[in-house]
Each structure stands twice: as C-alpha cells, then as structure tokens.
C-alpha cells in the first residue's frame, strides 16, 4: 500500500514519478534547532566571541606584565608649577650617601646658604655636558656632596616645550642626572629668571638666590665664601654692576623696545650672566602676581629696574665677571666681548685644564 495518495493524478503517472521506498521501519530523527558549532560550512558566532575574548585577556595580561617590569619614569618633587627631580630621587628611603647620612628629600623647604639656578635651554645639551665635565657635578651623589660642602644647592633650570621630541630628550637627561628644576615657563627666556626665583623660593629656604647662565665658568667654593660674608642690609643685590647708553636702534643687539621709558642711559644694574638676590628680595618677588611687573627687552635690565624700585643695597663685585682666571675669580666669562663665554662648551673645557681656574685654593693666605 503506498504511503502517499495523490488525488487528481493517474496511477501510471504516479508510479513513474515516485521513488521506491523501502518497506523497513522508518525512524524519524529528532529535529535539530542548533547547527553544529564545528560544522565546516558554518562557524558559530559564540565560538568566535569566545576566541576573541581569550585573545583580549591574554593580550591584557602580557601588557600589564610589561608595564610593571619596564623602567619607571623618574618621579619629580612638585611644588606649584615647578618640579625638582633631584630631591625626588633622594626622597626614597633607599637612597643614602654612605652610612646613615640621609638627605632632605622629604623636607618642604630645606635650609641652604644659597640656591644657584643655572639657566639653560633645550638647545644647550653641549653646554650642560661641558659643565658636568668641569665644575658642575656629573652625578646625583656628587651634587649632594657639593651641597653639603658649600651649603649651595645647584640645579639646571629649564621651562617646558610643546615639542614632544624635545620633552622626551629632556626626560632622558633628567633620568640620568637628576639635576633639573623644571618650571612653568614655555621656552621664553625673558620670564625665566623671574619664574626661577619664585620656584626656588618655594623649594628652598635660602639666604641668597643666585641666577647664573650655562656659559660661565664658576668656582662654587668661592661663591659660597662670598655669600657667607656678614652683611648689615637684609635686602642685597650682588653683581658686576654697570651703566651704559640705552640702545634704541632695532637693528642693533640689545635693542630696548621700551627705551623711551628709561631715557638715554641705563640705571645701575648687574650684568646678566650671574647675579645674586638676598632672601628678603626674593620673598617680595615670590608673592607678586604674575605679569604685575614691567618686563623690558633685556632680562638684566628688567631685574635692575625692579631693584631700583625697592630699597636694596647694590653690591658691586668684579670677581664674578673676570675675563680670565685669577686667584680671586668667582665667575669667569668673556666680558665684554660675549655675554658669557664665547664658544662656551669648548672654552669651558679649556679653562678647566688651567690650574689657576680649577685647582687654585679657595682663599689666598692673606685672606684666611
């Protein structure tokens, strides 16, 4: 008996078109609502998601391991808009200078006789290298020993740049030497000294604050002796003092844009490569609002004008502007030919080879 009957069709046509069906018992299979995930023709989205999640998990784990094991960036001691890499290096309890001699890394404002900020720039890599090969210490331990021996804290002072490459190179140098104070100043030299004093005052409780350029040869021991002298005036401005005609021709070097406010001749002020301000002066500058002081085209004139407005003692000292090394020289530079040493990096190394520059005693026998 056929399994199917077709109405409206003849038996002959049915017999010729239908296939032969076995008489064995037919067991229907259970319907499958889910295709096999391992089917060659179809890959389940669930399996794809599982493999993707596994890949992401493994990648995240490897990234975490690498991040933990990689060299960590140098921590910095932050104060307002400035960063002191040196103090941060020694703030860890694992860093000491022999025996039980720990340092002031955790002190908010360590007391020193003087803070010396060496003004530098992103293009002055060779100058900093020359300084570290001569009178400026080349490692954190040496910098600390110099501070303990003289009472002077030295830092290279620099602003910041929007150039990522410049900042990356600076970060590498900072990690190696830890001798920088970075301040909130975007590659603008005119405001660098003023912001240096404000940052230095926040970081250090010093009796004197020294601004110096990175192209002078300095004797730290003699500078410390100068600052240790007794003075009766609490507001003292020390430098190699000068006067001179105001340059009003835009084509000439040292052109003063606001020369009409000064007159024909400059007032008494110190040369820019190095000068010193006492703590009371810097304290007054530190609390002043930004941009509340007039800025002239030349930085030394700007500082001199502020000193003229304050009741300060001008102390002229020619030992900090010697054109050649002498037994009493504190700072040597090529005055008046250059505002600093001409060809500074090479000249710095040449001077250091001269015994009178690098090995002469701090004080002469008659001065002891």
C-alpha positions as CSV (number, residue, x, y, z in Angstrom):
1,X,0.0,0.0,0.0
2,X,1.5,3.3,-0.9
3,X,2.4,5.8,1.8
4,X,1.0,8.7,-0.1
5,X,-2.0,9.1,-2.2
6,X,-2.2,11.7,-4.9
7,X,-5.5,12.9,-5.8
8,X,-6.2,14.2,-9.3
9,X,-3.3,12.1,-10.8
10,X,-3.4,8.8,-12.7
11,X,-1.8,5.8,-11.3
12,X,0.5,5.5,-14.2
13,X,1.9,8.9,-13.7
14,X,2.3,8.3,-10.0
15,X,4.1,5.1,-10.4
16,X,6.6,6.6,-12.8
17,X,7.4,9.7,-10.9
18,X,7.6,8.5,-7.2
19,X,10.8,6.9,-6.0
20,X,10.8,3.4,-4.4
21,X,10.5,3.4,-0.6
22,X,11.9,0.6,1.4
23,X,9.5,-1.5,3.4
24,X,11.7,-1.3,6.5
25,X,10.5,0.6,9.5
26,X,11.3,4.3,9.2
27,X,12.6,6.1,12.4
28,X,12.4,9.8,12.1
29,X,15.3,11.8,13.7
30,X,14.7,14.5,16.2
31,X,14.8,17.9,14.7
32,X,17.9,19.9,15.4
33,X,17.3,23.6,16.1
34,X,21.1,24.5,16.6
35,X,23.6,23.8,13.9
36,X,26.8,22.1,14.9
37,X,29.4,24.7,16.0
38,X,32.1,22.8,14.3
39,X,30.4,22.4,11.0
40,X,32.6,23.0,8.1
41,X,30.0,25.2,6.4
42,X,29.0,27.3,9.5
43,X,31.1,28.7,12.4
44,X,29.1,29.7,15.4
45,X,29.3,33.4,16.4
46,X,29.6,32.2,20.0
47,X,32.8,30.4,19.3
48,X,34.2,33.4,17.6
49,X,33.4,35.6,20.5
50,X,35.0,33.1,22.9
51,X,38.3,33.1,21.0
52,X,38.3,36.9,20.7
53,X,37.7,37.2,24.5
54,X,40.6,34.8,25.2
55,X,42.9,36.8,22.9
56,X,42.0,40.1,24.6
57,X,42.5,38.6,28.0
58,X,45.9,37.2,27.2
59,X,47.0,40.5,25.5
60,X,45.9,42.5,28.5
61,X,47.8,40.2,30.9
62,X,51.0,40.5,28.8
63,X,50.7,44.3,28.6
64,X,50.3,44.5,32.4
65,X,53.4,42.4,33.0
66,X,55.5,44.5,30.6
67,X,54.2,47.8,32.1
68,X,55.1,46.6,35.6
69,X,58.6,45.4,34.6
70,X,59.6,48.3,32.4
71,X,61.7,51.2,33.7
72,X,59.5,53.6,35.6
73,X,59.7,57.3,34.7
74,X,61.6,59.5,37.1
75,X,59.4,60.8,39.9
76,X,59.6,64.6,40.5
77,X,59.1,66.7,43.5
78,X,56.3,69.1,42.6
79,X,55.6,72.4,44.1
80,X,53.1,74.6,42.4
81,X,54.2,74.8,38.7
82,X,57.8,73.5,39.2
83,X,59.4,70.1,39.5
84,X,62.7,69.2,41.3
85,X,64.0,65.9,40.0
86,X,67.0,65.8,42.4
87,X,65.0,65.9,45.6
88,X,62.6,63.3,44.4
89,X,65.4,60.9,43.7
90,X,66.6,61.1,47.3
91,X,63.1,61.2,48.9
92,X,63.1,57.4,48.8
93,X,64.4,55.7,51.9
94,X,66.7,53.5,49.8
95,X,68.9,56.4,48.7
96,X,71.6,57.5,51.0
97,X,75.1,58.8,50.7
98,X,77.1,56.3,52.7
99,X,76.3,55.1,56.2
100,X,73.4,56.7,57.8
101,X,73.7,60.1,56.0
102,X,70.2,60.6,54.6
103,X,69.1,63.8,52.8
104,X,66.4,66.3,53.0
105,X,64.2,64.8,50.2
106,X,61.0,64.9,52.3
107,X,61.6,68.4,53.8
108,X,59.4,71.0,52.2
109,X,61.9,73.8,52.2
110,X,65.4,72.7,53.2
111,X,67.7,75.4,54.5
112,X,70.8,76.3,52.5
113,X,73.1,79.3,52.3
114,X,72.3,79.7,48.6
115,X,70.3,78.3,45.7
116,X,72.1,78.5,42.4
117,X,69.8,78.2,39.3
118,X,71.8,77.6,36.1
119,X,69.6,79.0,33.3
120,X,69.6,76.6,30.4
121,X,67.6,75.7,27.3
122,X,66.6,72.8,25.1
123,X,69.4,73.6,22.6
124,X,72.1,73.7,25.3
125,X,72.9,70.0,25.6
126,X,76.6,70.5,24.7
127,X,76.9,73.3,27.3
128,X,75.4,71.1,30.1
129,X,77.7,68.3,29.1
130,X,80.7,70.7,29.3
131,X,79.6,71.9,32.7
132,X,79.3,68.3,34.0
133,X,82.8,67.6,32.8
134,X,84.2,70.6,34.6
135,X,83.0,72.4,37.7
136,X,79.4,71.1,37.8
137,X,79.0,67.5,39.4
138,X,78.2,64.8,36.9
139,X,76.1,62.5,39.2
140,X,73.5,62.9,42.0
141,X,75.9,61.9,44.7
142,X,78.4,64.5,43.6
143,X,75.8,67.1,43.5
144,X,74.8,66.2,47.0
145,X,78.4,66.3,48.3
146,X,78.8,69.7,46.8
147,X,75.7,71.0,48.5
148,X,76.9,69.6,51.9
149,X,80.4,71.0,51.4
150,X,79.4,74.5,50.3
151,X,75.8,75.0,51.6
152,X,74.8,75.7,48.0
153,X,72.1,73.8,46.1
154,X,72.7,73.7,42.3
155,X,70.1,73.0,39.6
156,X,69.8,73.4,35.9
157,X,66.6,75.5,35.4
158,X,64.6,75.0,32.3
159,X,61.0,75.6,31.2
160,X,58.9,73.2,29.1
161,X,58.2,72.8,25.4
162,X,55.1,71.8,23.4
163,X,57.5,69.8,21.2
164,X,57.1,66.2,22.3
165,X,60.6,65.2,21.0
166,X,62.3,67.9,23.0
167,X,60.5,66.9,26.2
168,X,61.3,63.2,25.6
169,X,65.0,64.0,25.2
170,X,64.9,66.2,28.3
171,X,63.2,63.4,30.3
172,X,66.1,61.0,29.4
173,X,68.7,63.5,30.5
174,X,66.7,64.2,33.7
175,X,66.5,60.5,34.5
176,X,70.3,60.1,34.1
177,X,71.5,63.2,36.0
178,X,68.6,64.3,38.3
179,X,69.9,67.8,38.4
180,X,67.0,69.8,36.9
181,X,64.4,72.2,38.2
182,X,61.6,72.4,35.7
183,X,59.4,75.4,35.9
184,X,56.2,76.6,34.4
185,X,57.6,78.6,31.5
186,X,57.3,77.8,27.8
187,X,60.7,78.4,26.2
188,X,60.5,82.1,27.0
189,X,63.9,83.2,28.4
190,X,62.8,86.7,29.3
191,X,60.5,85.4,32.1
192,X,62.7,82.5,33.1
193,X,64.8,84.3,35.8
194,X,61.7,85.8,37.4
195,X,59.9,82.4,37.5
196,X,63.1,80.7,38.6
197,X,63.2,82.9,41.7
198,X,59.6,82.2,42.5
199,X,60.1,78.4,42.1
200,X,63.4,78.4,44.0
201,X,61.8,80.3,46.9
202,X,59.0,77.6,47.2
203,X,61.5,74.8,47.1
204,X,64.4,76.2,49.2
205,X,64.7,78.3,52.3
206,X,67.9,80.0,51.2
207,X,69.7,83.1,52.4
208,X,70.6,84.0,48.9
209,X,69.3,83.1,45.4
210,X,71.7,83.1,42.5
211,X,70.9,83.3,38.8
212,X,73.7,82.1,36.5
213,X,73.8,81.3,32.8
214,X,75.1,77.9,31.5
215,X,78.0,79.6,29.7
216,X,80.2,80.8,32.6
217,X,83.0,79.0,34.5
218,X,82.2,79.1,38.2
219,X,84.0,78.4,41.4
220,X,81.3,77.1,43.8
221,X,83.7,77.2,46.8
222,X,84.4,80.9,46.3
223,X,80.8,81.7,45.6
224,X,79.9,80.1,49.0
225,X,82.6,82.3,50.7
226,X,81.1,85.4,49.1
227,X,77.6,84.6,50.3
228,X,78.7,83.7,53.8
229,X,80.0,87.2,54.5
230,X,78.3,89.3,57.2
231,X,76.1,92.0,55.7
232,X,74.1,94.7,57.5
233,X,71.5,95.2,54.9
234,X,68.8,92.5,54.6
235,X,68.0,93.4,51.0
236,X,71.2,93.0,49.0
237,X,71.6,92.8,45.2
238,X,75.1,91.5,44.3
239,X,76.5,91.6,40.8
240,X,79.0,93.0,38.4
241,X,77.4,96.4,38.2
242,X,77.2,98.6,35.0
243,X,75.7,101.6,33.4
244,X,75.5,102.5,29.7
245,X,73.6,104.1,26.8
246,X,70.1,102.7,26.1
247,X,70.0,101.0,22.6
248,X,67.1,102.3,20.7
249,X,68.0,101.2,17.2
250,X,66.1,98.0,16.3
251,X,68.9,96.8,14.1
252,X,71.4,96.6,17.0
253,X,72.0,94.0,19.6
254,X,70.4,94.7,23.0
255,X,67.8,96.8,21.4
256,X,65.4,98.1,24.1
257,X,61.8,98.4,22.8
258,X,60.7,100.4,25.8
259,X,63.8,102.6,25.9
260,X,61.7,105.8,25.8
261,X,60.6,104.9,29.4
262,X,64.2,104.8,30.6
263,X,65.9,107.7,28.9
264,X,69.3,108.0,27.3
265,X,71.3,106.0,29.9
266,X,70.6,102.8,31.9
267,X,70.4,102.9,35.7
268,X,72.9,100.9,37.7
269,X,72.2,97.2,37.3
270,X,74.2,93.9,37.2
271,X,75.4,92.1,34.2
272,X,73.0,89.2,33.3
273,X,75.3,86.1,33.3
274,X,75.3,86.0,37.1
275,X,73.9,88.0,39.9
276,X,72.6,87.4,43.5
277,X,69.4,88.4,45.3
278,X,69.0,88.1,49.1
279,X,66.1,86.2,50.6
280,X,64.1,89.2,51.6
281,X,64.1,90.5,48.0
282,X,63.1,87.1,46.5
283,X,60.3,86.8,49.1
284,X,58.8,90.0,47.8
285,X,59.0,88.9,44.2
286,X,57.5,85.5,45.1
287,X,54.3,86.9,46.4
288,X,53.8,89.3,43.5
289,X,51.1,88.5,40.9
290,X,52.3,87.2,37.5
291,X,52.6,90.0,34.9
292,X,52.3,92.7,37.6
293,X,55.9,93.9,37.0
294,X,57.0,95.6,33.8
295,X,59.3,93.5,31.6
296,X,61.9,95.1,29.5
297,X,63.6,93.6,26.4
298,X,66.7,92.6,28.3
299,X,66.4,90.4,31.3
300,X,69.2,92.1,33.3
301,X,67.6,95.5,32.8
302,X,64.2,94.1,34.0
303,X,65.7,92.8,37.2
304,X,67.7,96.0,37.7
305,X,64.5,98.1,37.3
306,X,62.8,96.1,40.0
307,X,65.8,96.6,42.3
308,X,65.6,100.3,41.6
309,X,62.0,100.3,42.8
310,X,62.9,98.5,46.0
311,X,65.1,99.7,48.9
312,X,68.0,97.4,48.1
313,X,71.8,97.6,48.6
314,X,73.7,97.4,45.3
315,X,76.9,95.5,46.0
316,X,79.4,95.6,43.1
317,X,81.8,92.7,42.9
318,X,84.1,92.4,39.9
319,X,85.2,88.9,40.9
320,X,82.1,87.4,39.4
321,X,82.9,88.9,36.0
322,X,86.6,88.1,35.5
323,X,87.7,87.8,31.8
324,X,90.4,85.3,32.9
325,X,91.1,83.0,35.8
326,X,92.7,84.8,38.8
327,X,93.4,83.7,42.4
328,X,90.2,85.5,43.4
329,X,87.9,84.7,40.5
330,X,84.4,83.5,41.3
331,X,82.9,83.5,37.8
332,X,84.9,83.7,34.5
333,X,83.4,84.8,31.2
334,X,84.5,86.7,28.1
335,X,83.3,90.2,29.2
336,X,82.6,92.4,27.3
337,X,83.1,90.5,24.1
338,X,80.4,88.0,24.8
339,X,77.6,87.7,27.4
340,X,79.2,84.6,28.8
341,X,82.0,82.5,27.4
342,X,82.4,82.7,23.6
343,X,82.1,79.2,22.2
344,X,81.1,78.2,25.7
345,X,81.4,74.4,25.5
346,X,85.0,74.3,24.2
347,X,86.1,77.3,26.3
348,X,84.7,75.7,29.5
349,X,86.9,72.6,28.9
350,X,89.9,74.7,28.1
351,X,89.6,76.8,31.3
352,X,89.2,73.7,33.4
353,X,92.6,72.4,32.3
354,X,94.2,75.5,33.7
355,X,95.3,75.1,37.3
356,X,94.6,78.7,38.2
357,X,91.0,78.0,37.2
358,X,90.3,74.7,38.7
359,X,92.9,73.9,41.3
360,X,93.9,77.2,43.0
361,X,92.9,77.4,46.7
362,X,89.6,78.9,47.7
363,X,91.2,81.7,49.6
364,X,94.7,83.3,49.4
365,X,96.9,83.0,52.5
366,X,96.3,86.7,53.4
367,X,92.5,86.3,53.3
368,X,92.3,83.3,55.6
